[in-house]
Structures are given as C-alpha cells and as structure tokens.
C-alpha cells in the first residue's frame, strides 16, 4: 500500500464495482415472457388472459396503466444446489403474485428475490434442477414525462420497455463479501485521513483485495473474517444511541393517482413482510390508516400477514392519522377527524393504540397541533421536513413543542434529515454529527428505506445495519427496537430540553397555499357542508335512530383522503385532481341530500299550514349574512316572512345565474326556521345608496375611481379612513412566478419584485341598487384571462367581493392588495382552533422567510382601537408587509400538472373594517358567516307543533365558537366541540334545544373526563385561552324546547 492511500481507495472501489458485484449473480437463464393487456385485479383473473408472447424491446403504455406479465422456464442443471432468484426487467413497478396475493415487489431498488417452483416450494436456499417455473407479475406503468419543475413533457403512448426476464444464480458468499466491503468502504469515506481508524480500515480493505482468489473459494470467508475483525477493533467513545426503523414513505397520491398508490402499498407490504421473515431483528413502520384499509379490502391475505406481523411486534403502525394530511390548509375539525378515524382503525383492526404523530413530509405544522395531540393521548411528534428550510437552520433535534394554548408535546427531528436513509456508515455518522442536542439527549431515530414506488428497505439496508451494530466506531445501533420504544426511552432519558413556541413554519413550498384552487375550494365547501349535515342530523326529530353514521363517516373519509399533503396543497399530477373533483362532487351531492332531508324533517315540526309554499332555512352562524337561493320564477317578490320578521328580498344575476338575495332571518341563526317568499311590504329596509362611483350603507362609504379601484373606505360614524391616503385598494396584482425548482410547490421571494398592478378596467358600472344590497361590477383583461368582479354592500358583514376569473396564464401569480390605514408591527392570522401573530416586517431572516404565509378564513391587521380583517371563502395564502394586506388568488405552474388552475374560478373575499381590538370585534363570527351558506329546502304545508325553535346549541360568550356538533362515536349522546378563539379565559353558559340529562367533558377521543356543572337548563363552562372543549351531552327522553 506504501504511501498512496487515495490510489488505494480507488483500487478498492474498482475491485468492488468490477470484480465483486458482477459475481453476485454470476449466471442467468432466460425465461419466456408473455404479456396481458387487461388490468386484472388479481392473479386468478389474470390467468384468463389474453396472453401474447413478447420479446426484449417490446414497448407498452401509456402512463398509470395496469397490465400483467407471465414468465415461464425451467431451472437449469447448472443451478442445482445453489440459491436461485428471479429477475424480471419488464418495465414499470412490478408485483409478483403467489397463492392469490401479492408476494414480492420488483423495482429500481429491488432487482432480484428468491423464487418458488410450481409445487409452491420455496427454493430460496437450494436450487432444484429441472423444475418448471412460472410467475405472474402485475405491473403498473410510470410517467417518465412527468416533471416537478418548468413543465411536464408531452405524454407518450408507450412509456415502458421489456428488457428480459431470467432465473439467476446467486453467489451468497460473494454477496456477503460485497456487502462487507461496500460497508467498510463507505465508512472509510466518512473518516478523516488523519484518524488512526482510517488507516486501520484502509489496510484491511486493501488486504482483502490482495487475498481474494475466486478460484480458491476458501479465501472469501477468510477475507470476510479479517474485515469483521478490523471493524470490531475500531473504538468509539461516548457513543450515541441510534434506533433504525424501516419505512417506506408512501405518498397517497403525487406523481401518480390514488389507484396506483393502492398497488404500490401492496407491492411495498409484500416486500417488507418477506424481509421481516428473513431478518429476525427487523422492525418496519408504516403510517396512514387509509392505506391499511385498502390492503384489507383489496388484498385480504396480505392484510392478515400484516396483522400477524403487527401482533409479533415486527410491523409497527405509526402516525395515528387517517392520512398524512397537510397541516396548514386542513380545517380544525378535519384534523380532529384525521386522528379520530386513524386511531380508531389501528385500534380496532390491528389492536394497536398509536402514540405518535408521524409526519415526515408535510409543508409546515400548525401551532394548534400540540393541544390536539395531547387531547388524543398522543405523546410524541416526529418530522424531518423543517430541515428543508430555505433560509434558517432549525436549532434543535429533540425539544418540547408548545402550541398556542400552552400545551407541549415531546418532539424529535431525526438528525439524518431524511426519511429515506440508505444505512451507509457515512449517513449513520451524519446522524451523530448533526445532532444539535447532545447535552440534553443521547438518542436519535434513524428512518431508512426507499419510499413511494421504491418498495421500502432492501436486503442491502439490513445487511449494512447488521454490520453497523457490530462496529464500535459507529453509534450504538439499536437494531430491532421499535419506534414506540425509541420514543419512550429517548423521552425518559432526555433532560432540560428546550421549548419551541408556536408554529413550525416550513421555509419552502409557499405556493402550496394557492396551487390547484378547485381542490382548496372543494375542501372548504366540504368541511362546512359536513359540519351542517351532522348538526342537523343531531336535531332531527328522528334522532338518534336514523342518524346516517356510516354514510357521514364515509364522506368524511373522502374529504380526509383528499387532505393528503400532495393533494390539497396542489402538488400532484392532473389525474389526481380529476379523482378529487369526483370525490368532492360526491360529498356535495350526498351531504347536500342529508341536509335537505333533515331540513324537511325539522321544518315539518313547525306550523306552516297558512303558507302556500313554505321554505325551511338554516344558517349555522351567530351573525346574519347574505342568504342566496336559486330563483327561476317569473316576477320579482318583495319580501320573505319568517315568523314576525318581514325582510326585503332582491333578485340579482351575479355572473349570469339568477338568484334571490336576502339577509338571514334571526330565527334561522343556529336553528331551522320556516318562512314564505311573497309580496308583503318589508317591515324595514336597510339604508343603501349607490351612485356611479360610490356605494354606501349605514356604516361605511366606499368610493371608486373610473376603473373600479377603491380610493376610499370611510367610516360614517367618525369619518375615519381605512384606505391609506393616496393609495388604491382592491388592486389585482400579477407577478412572474418562476421558482427555482418545485413549480407547483414554491413561490420564491424574488417573484415579489415583478409586480404589475392591474388598475385598468374594460368596464365599470352599477349593477345592483337594492333593497338588499348595492353593487358595482368591473371587468379586467390580463393576458389571456378575464377578471369579473362584483363589489357590494348588503347583508354580508363588511365589503363583499364576488369574483369570477377565467384564468389562462403561464407561470403567473395573481394577488389582490389592500393598503390599509393601520399601523401594526404584527398581523394576526387564523389557524385551526385559534390564531397566530406574525411580523409585518423583514427585520431578521426568520421574519423575511415568512414573506408568504398560510391562514384559514381570515387575517387581521389592527392598531390600538381599530383594524381591518381580510376574510375569504376558499383561499389560504396571505402576505401582510407594512400596512399592505394581500391575498393570493391563483397560480399557473406547469408542473407536475400543466393544466393547474386553468379555467373558470369563482370565489369571494370580504374586507371587514372594525372598531376596537380584534378580540372585541366580530371578525371570527363574520368569517364563519360567509363560509356557512344559508341552507334551504322547500316544504309542504304542515300542521306543526310550534312556530319557532330555539337555537340548537347556544353559547352566551362570543369568545367561544361551536366548531362541530355530531353524534358520539359510540352512538350514545351528542358531541359538541367548541374552542376559545381570542386567547382569553372566562366562564360561559351553554344551552341546547334538546333537553339534556347530563353533560361531560371529554378528550378528543370522546372519553369522559369529568361531569359539567349545571345551572337550570345551562351548562357552565370554565375556559382558558385557545382551549378546545369537547362535551358529551346525554339527551333526556323529552322533545326539543321551543320558543312557543
């Protein structure tokens, strides 16, 4: 070896690559290949064909297609006594079936595996010459034209190529030596040349190259033993403890549709179950209950094997969620249901009570999560995604994460900064060297294995870990420990951990708040429709007998499925959004039918004998807003009577669709009311005014320039101006949106340097003159797109902007801007179950990183005695810098979906000026009001028992919001979920229109914790800042209370 270590390293590397690796599979026997173009669901159906013989070079497609291959042959005499494997390079991702179930997967990382003969006898160890062999292989094609940057290439009809299929002889001794040398060579690359260990290892490797003689096979085990002795002699001091767990991060949809993911799951599970049988210390972890349910339904034999491995502690369900959901855009109640249904499935189907939130690849983590986790009994949180930060390095690996309410959860970021670890010594050492909390914790988790279509960990991974566990120079590799055991030990042995307060904001992927607007709208509409459907079911006179629990749960699970962190954020291929649109349509149809059915059942309790055409109304809100129902009748009625209240109505045609508008009747707020549309003079009309460039109500006057841009929003109470003097408000702004990478995911900060204000309009005119609302409308052209907007004052709290955009741009971002006359260093943004504050300046790199941020239904900018809130009905991306509030409306990335956001969009946002600080305003109530449309149904006149119903659930404190009302999971009682929305504490009273025998406080898993104090018909609630309160109400046998 003399004095040329670098040359020696090259020599060793070439020996491994050119001498050892080719000898692992020294011989192969070609197999006959047959092709079946039909997408058969299983092996039995596939046997029916049709089959055709194909040869190497055969091409097929298109992308995302399922087909089958059959390979046939005979084990040759020369393979007798040795290990024999199957190699089938027929393209795509391949799953070999056996006994009616997926058996093993072949893909870019899993090339060969031991096979069986026609008698179904394993021949993994000794080949049996002359035995006929046959295997059926299910294949799903990939999309090589897919891109995540710039644009997808044109699709091709043929995307996969058959190279061949073979039986291969496997030289186990050479394979073992290859693993030894690859492992040692990688460890060598991680050491400094000045370390003694470097030279010890280099000498041992060089000696192996010198001593291997392939003609004398006795040299192979001798070289292995020498290498093992060298590795075992490398000493390490103060060794860090590393727990490796196998994982296959499987995106529920991404660069492929969900039906392909279902096959990927079977492919992956089959591979991992085989490795579990082969390696007694191996533990594999997998998340996402929905994916297990697919296996249970489509591959029951495979599911039984998973269940058996779970019982033995070898397969570990983790994550606790139905799906690995986005945590910025998903609503609060949806997050609760993710854990509720996920944990329920794991508990009931696999007998496991999960203890962690496992979310390695989500684009930011809401500060509402710690409280949600702790209320589910979840003790641990894991991710690595924050290591992707663009500007700032997160300072901890193990810490306490504190949410907006003060709840803390033990958290761990694996220091390897990956969830697809390769088990190389260099990466294992990286886990130690990058760990930032050695003084406080000596334990870290290491997550390894190929994700998505990679089929999970491989034999190589496990062979490397076996060697690592016997190498003292490396950390103590706790091979065979579960993730749950790691969490328990690491938490118990950590000390003086730091606390991170607030959200875990990811400094990347900011475009996901806006991309694929239709899926975001479908999610918001679905969340609020299911909210209403469940509440109405609970107060139907037929409750609890006809509560459609299974149907509602199924609709919720559809919604939860599409909250996956590459579906809802808008970062998947086109096929995914075709499927999502179908799912949202089903949610709207079925949940809408439930709402109408329950409106009829409840409305029929009310006396409507004197009404010609009764109309049932329900608004799940505490504030009146704009009611809108389709109107195809001739003539224009003047009013709607609900009880003693006679309100004006107005026929309008926003965007060409004729509708009847009116304010929500007070009796319909939180309850069902019955009224009739007619010509009776309204008892009172709002004072609305409109001129060519001004609209006005009792509170504000809004002035426009000739192009429909707002020049002034002035309070009529004290003359205060809410628009920055000299500036235009409600200005559409267009930006060049070409991120450096990840087109659908990212907005880079330099995009803001390309702003173009769209201040010129094609037309601007008055379109509505009351009596319910006044409105003006403008039309703007931008590139190939058209923006039509109606700005109105009426029943909606604040200034309403109904917007229609026919969008056909490329690589553009559309925002709307409001420079408001407010001085504030911080803005407030709604998140699930509360809000967070973020800076309006770029003082530090941490501030600058938040140049685009997520919010739920509103953002607010307030000074001492007043403020302005910007509300929306389906948007999530905001930026507030200085005094300029902006809402992101549409993007136009061309990868991975080149049609992203192209077409017609309709959405509403509201500017809501208010007096007093945020917590004294009605911002939260206004946001719920515009997101909770008035539900309606026509009735037949009936002789009801009463004329008016009390509110179903009422709270006497504006700090508490009723988020959800549903039947308890066990069917016994009504569950009411509330939260404190203003960061205050106090005492409130809750009443229910159903007589309630007893009420209990529960955790989010609906387990009773303590009875609720009662005062006559009201239940007394003590609450703290941002607290989520779940109540179980036990109804008595009496009927509902009424106002009669």
Order of alpha helices (4+ residues) and beta strands (2+ residues): alpha-alpha-beta-beta-alpha-beta-beta-beta-beta-beta-beta-beta-beta-beta-beta-alpha-alpha-alpha-beta-alpha-beta-alpha-alpha-beta-alpha-beta-alpha-beta-beta-beta-alpha-beta-alpha-beta-alpha-beta-alpha-alpha-alpha-beta-beta-beta-beta-beta-beta-beta-beta-beta-beta-beta-beta-beta-beta-beta-beta-beta-beta-beta-beta-alpha-beta-beta-beta-beta-beta-beta-alpha-beta-beta-beta-beta-beta-beta-beta-beta-beta-beta
